[in-house]
Amino acid sequence: MTLTNDVFGPGTKAHVCPKCSGVLVDWDTGQKFFTSLGLSLVDLQTMVGFAAGKPRTTEPLACTACGKGHLKPLVHKGIELDLCEACGASWFDRGELKRVSGGKLGATLAPAAQPVAGETSKTVGVFEMFWDCAFCDTKALLGKTNRFCPSCGAQQDAARRYFPPPGKEVATNHDFDGADKQCPACQTPNGSKANNCRSCGSPLDGAGEVNRVADRSNAAPKPAQVAAQKKSKWPFIIGGVALVLALFCLVSMFWKKDVGVTVTAHAWERSIDVERMTAVSEDAWCDSMPSGAYSVSRSREQRSTKKIPDGETCSTRDVDRGDGTFERKQECRPKYREEPIYDDKCHFTIDRWKVSRTERAQGQGTSPRPEWPEVNLGRGGSSLGSEREGSRHEKYTLSLTGDDKKPYTCDVPVAKWNGVSDGHKKIIPIGVVTGAADCDKL
């Protein structure tokens, strides 16, 4: 699905399928669109309920927007749209958006399915759609040939067209003049060139096209899709655990109580790392080996992979042409195999500064003042065995006793450590779950 701007008006985004030109929009956008057609929320609910009572020739599709619900039919002016029962997303098959909006929307979308990059598509046959007579229950009537039921004479209902079962296809030689028009007065399907309805005689000026059956494909689901279906429960389990953890973190962060505390002691610690020039073993790809490396050995190892063409995967897709026939397309896309790419890996020795020891000084109280530890270095320079001072670290801690008789500690900046004396009293927030003092309030 490709995110596209301006399908529903300037600045309005929708997702468009590059293969079938179907359009998917969220509930807010869809609701505004249906409102512009004069449909209220009650109208939508009524139409969904009415469509649900009619038999369907296909299984309801899963919503690709939320992955939780199924698409439920909604029939408006003879055009069957789809709404997700869970998130309210709206799906418009190819051409439906243009027809239901009277040509105002969707005009810039591709009128037919477009192959994705690297895919070839060709027509391998044209066949008749099937339909079942609702009056005498005659089955598998031909969509183009049998405009009327040969058993009882009832006219064809375009909404009851469906793809024939595999192996039951009936080829057709009829020329394609365009999708049937649906009479706005009696809903009868008429040829694209008709000017008046063959059933009631109403003019067909501005009549929309009949609703088409969603494309049918025999493509096998991708392994990732199969795995996702098998593990469909895991996202909910993981999401539930994450939600519990998030709630626990929020409670830990914000559930606090005010407690009176008294500063009872000061402590400090200062340390200096001593670094020694040391020979260490490392490895890197030989084209990025650092200068100064020695005792180098090489090995051949896999560095990455590359895709090699390995034939193609083909499937067929049936496309309802809207005139009682459908076109069968064969679509093929290249498939690839992964091949390893090998390169030289260098294993070497190099001299690095490494922390060999840490000198520490610590004390209690503010007097005498904190001092850095004395450091005795070996020989200087930068050869093996040389030493130098590294990073310095300092820590200043206040010990507190609460009115609740519990001890607390606060690691604070040196300025606050010096500015707060023993015996200082303050009411500060204490975490109910963590038991940690809010030292910033001290």
N, C-alpha and C positions, 0 to 999 in steps of 0.2 A: 504494500500500500504506500502511495506517495502523498505526502502532505502538500496540498494545493491551495493557493489563495484565490479568493474572489469567485468561487463556484456558487456561493449563496449570496453574493453581493460584495461590494468593496470591503476588503479587510476581514472577510469571513473565511475561515479555514475549513477544509474538509479533506478526507482521505479518499483518493481515487485509485482504483486498481489498474495498473498499467496494461493488464491482459484483457480484462473484460469491460473496462471503462465504467464499472459500477462505482457508486458514491456512498461513503459512510460518513455520517455526521453524529455528533453527540446530541444528548437530549435537549440541551438548551437551544442549540441551533435548529434542530428539527422542530421543536415546539414553536419557535418564532415563525418558521416557514409555514407550518400548518395553520397557525393563527392568521397569517397573511392570506390564507385561502378561505378564511371564515370558519375554521373548525375550532371548536373549544375542546378542552380536556375531556369533557363528557362525551362529545362527539367521537373523539378518538377511541375512548373506552367502548362505546357502543359499536363502532365499526369493527374493532378487534374482536369483540364478543360475537358479532354477527358472522365474521369470517371464520371464527373458531368452530362454529357449528356446521360448517360445510366440509365435506370430505376432501382430503388432500391426496394428490397422486405422488407426492414426494415427502420424505422425512424432513422435519424442521431442522434447519442448519444452526450450528452453534454460533454464537455472537463472537466475532473476532475482536470486538472492542474491549469487552470485559472478560470473555472466556468463561462466564458463569451461567448465562442464560441462553435460551434459544430464540430464534427470530420467529415472531408471530405475525401472521398476515393481517394487513389492513387494506381494505378495498375502498378506493376513492375514485369515482367516475369510471368504474370498470377497470381501474388499474390496480393491481395487487402489489402493495408495498410491504415492507417488513419492519417491525419494531422489536427491539430486544425486550424480553419480559423482565430482565434484571436491571439493566442500566438505562433503558429507554433509547439507545442509539437507533438511528434510522438507516436503513439500507435501501438504495435505489438501484435496480438493475439497469443495464445499459439502455439509455433512451427514456427511462421512466421519469427522470427528473424533468427532462424537457417537455414530455407529454403532460405531466400533471401540473406543470406551471404554465402551460399554454405557450411554450417556446421561450419564456423569459429567462429560464435558468438552464444551465447545462449545454448551451449551444456550442461552447468552445471545446467540449469534451469530444474525444475521438468517437465517431459514429459506429465503429466496429472494433473488435478486439485487436490489439496490437501485440506482436510478439516481443518479448523482452530481449535484451542484448544477448547475442549468441544463439538465439532460437530461430529455427526455420518452421514455417507453417505452410501447409498446402491442403487444398480441398481434395478429399478422396471419394466423395459421393454426396448426393442429395437425396433425401428420403422423406416420406410422408410422416407427419405427426399422427398420433392416434387420439381419438376422443370417444367417450362413452355417452350414450344417449341417456339423459336423465329421466325420460318418460317411459321407455320400454326396456331399459337396461341392456340394450344391445351394446356389446363390447367391441373395442378395437376397430372403430370406424376410421376411415382415412381422412386426415385433416384437410387435404386439398381436393380430393376426388369427391368425398361425401359431404357436401355442404348441407345436406338434409339426411336424416336417418332413413335408410331404405326400408326399414321395417314399419315405422309409424309415421314418417313424414315430418317429424319435428326438426326444426332448424338447429344447426350446429351452435354450440355454446363454446366460444373461443377460450373461456376460462377453464374448460374441462380438457383442453389439449394436454397431451403428455408424450414423452419419448417412448417409443416401443421397446419392449424387452430385447436384450441382445439376442441376435439370431432371427428376430421377427421383423426386421426392417423391410420396407417396401420402397424400392427405388422409384423416383419420379422424374419425368422429362419436362415438367412444366417450367416455363420461363418465369423468372423472378421479376415482378413489376413493382415490388415494394410491399411493406407490411400491410395487413388488412386495416381498414378504418373501422372504428366501433361507433355505431350509431348512438348519439347521445340521447335519443328518445327511447329506443327499445333495446339497446345493447347488442344488436345483431352485428356480427362481423361482415364487412363488405370489402370487395376488392379495392386495391389502392386507387384504381382509376374511376371508381364509381362516383357519381355525383349525387345520387339519391339512394336512400336505403331500399334494398330489394324486398324488405319485409313490410315496413310501414310507410315508405315513400318520403320520409323526412329528408331535407337537404343535409348533405354531409360537409358543408363548408365549415372548416375549423374543427372537424371531428378528429379526435386523437387516435393514435394507433392502439391496437389491441395489446393487452398485457402478454409478455412473452415468458416462457418457462426459463428458469435459470439454467445456465450452461451445465451440461453433464460431461464429466471427464472420467476416463478409466485410469488416470495416472495414480500409481501407488503412492500412499503418503510417505514423505521423507522419514528416514530413521529418527530424526530429531522430533518430528511431529508425533510419531508413534510413541517415543519415549515420554514426550510431554503428556500424551493421553494416559499412559500407564501410571505416570507419577502425578496425575492431576490433583491428588489429595495433598501432596507434599507442600505446594505453595501455601495452602491454607494452614497446615500444621506449623510450617516455619513462620508464617505471618502471625499466627497466634502466639507462638513463643516470643517472637520479636516484640509483639504488643505488650505481653506480660513484662518482659525485661524493660521496655521503655517506661511502662507505668511504674515499675519498681524504682527505676532511676529518677523519675520525676518526683516520686514520693520521697526518695532519699534526699533529693536536692532541696525541696521546698517545704517539707514537713519539719518544722523547727519549733522549739520552745525557748522562751527567754529564761536565762538562769544567771543569778548573781555569782560572780567569780572574784577571787582575790589572787593577785600575783604573789607567789610564794618563793620563787627562786629564778636565777638567771644562769644559763650555761652557754658555753661557746666552744666551737671547734674550728681550727684552721688547718689546712693541709696543702702540701706542695708535692706534685708528682715529679719524680726524677726519671728522666729518659736516658736510655743507653742505646748507642748505635749497635744494632744486632743484625746478624745474617739470618734472613728468613726465607722460607721456600714459598714460592707463588707460582701461578700459571696464568696464561693469557693467550689469546689468539696471536700468532706470531706477527701479524701485521700491526698489532697494537702493543707489542711488548715494550715496556718502559726502558729508557736508556739506563745504563748502569747495571743491567742484568748480566750475570755470569753463570758458569756451569750450566749451560743451556742444553736441554734435550728436547726432542720433538716426537710427537705422536700424531697419527691421523685420526681425527674424531669428527663426528657429525656436528655441523654448525647450524644448519637450517634445512628446509625442505623446499622443493619446487613442484609445481603442478605440471603434469605431462598429459596431453590429450590421450584419452583411452576410449575411443568410440563415442557413441551418443546414446541417450535415453529417449525413447519415443513413446508417445501416448496419443490417444484420440480424444477430441473434445467435440461434443454435439452442440450446435448453436441454433436456437429457434429463430427462423427468419421472419416469423410473424404472419405468414400467409398460409399456414397449414403445413409447411414443410420445414425441414431442418437440414443444415449443412454439417457434414462431418469433416473435421479438420484433423490432419495428422501433424502433431507438433513435436519437434525433435530439438534437443539441446545437447551440447557436448558435455561429456563427463570426463573427469580427470582422476588420475591416481597421483599419490604423493611419492616423490622420490627424494631420498636424502642427498644433501650436499655436504661433502667432506672438505675439511681444511686442516692446515697444520696448527696444532696446539703446542705451545712452547711451555716447558716446565723449567724453572730457573731459580737461582738464588740471587737475592738483592739485599743490600744494606738499608735498613730502615731504623728510624728512631722509635723505640718501643718503651713503654713505661716499665721500669724494672722494680721500683719501690716507691712508697709514698711516706713522706715525713709528716708527722702530725703533732699539733699542740692543742691542748684543751684545758678548760678551767671552769670554775664556778664563780659567780658574782661578777660585778662590773669593775672591781678593783682587786689586783692590778689589771690594767687594761689588756685586752686580747692582743697577742703578738703572733707573728708568723714563726713557724719552727725554724730552727737552725738547720741548714743543709750543707753537708760536706760532700763535695763532688770529687770524683776521680779525675783522671786527666781530661783536659779539654780537647778541642778540635772536633773533627767529623769523621775520624777513622774508626774502625771496629774497636769497641771497648770504651770509646769516649762517652762522657756524660754531660747532661745539661739539665737546667730546670725546665719543667713543663708547666702544665696548667695549675692554677691556684684555686682552691675551693674554701668557702667559709660558711658556717652555719651558726645561727643565733636562736636559742630556744628559751621560751618563757614557760615556767611550770605554774599551773593554776589549780586552785581548789575551789570547787563550786559550793554554793549553799546547800546543794543536794549531797555534799560530802564526797563527790566523785572527783578524781583527778583529771585534768586536761592539760594538753601541751599545745604551744603555738610556736611555729618557726616563723620568725619575722625579720624584716630588714634591720640592719644594724642601727639605723636612726631611731626606729621605734623601740628597739631593745635597750638603747641607751636612755630613751626618753621616758620609759615606764619603770618606776621603782618598785621594790618589794613592798607589799601591803596595799598596792593600788587596787581599788575596787571598781568593778564595772558590770553592768548587766548586758550580756551578749547572747545572740541566738546559738542554740545547741541543736544539732541534728537529732531528731527522735530515733531514727533508724540507725544512723551511722555513729552517733555519739561524738561527732567531731565539732569542735568549737569554731565559730565564725570569727577567725582572728582579725579580719579586716575591721570588725566593729570594736576591737579592744581599745 
